[in-house]
Amino acid sequence: MGSYLHGIMHRQEPYYSSSKYWFRRVGRHELFPTLREECTRLRYRSELSAKRLTSRPDWDPDWFIDLCEQAVNGNCPRDVVTDLESIQRLEWRLVFD
């Protein structure tokens, strides 16, 4: 769990390569299936988010880090950014539950 939290913190700094390093150390975390399942239940503001985030069969932290990086660099519409923020709040809730 320490590596998971470390990965989240670097993703939010943002320091994406370090975030990916820490998530590689996490491996396949028991939280990933729940996070993936909960993401399919969110109400997305953007249809693009819904398609992107529900099209993957498993939770892939590197893929999510890449989406966050695109958002921070201004390469996503505001509604997609809002959806990514919702997923991060969901992730924090699941981590602390």
Secondary structure, 3 states (H helix, E strand, C coil): CHHHHHHHHHHHCCCHHHHHHHHHHHCCCCCHHHHHHHHHHCCCCCHHHHHHHHCCCCCCHHHHHHHHHHHHCCCCCHHHHHHHHHHHHHHHHHHHC
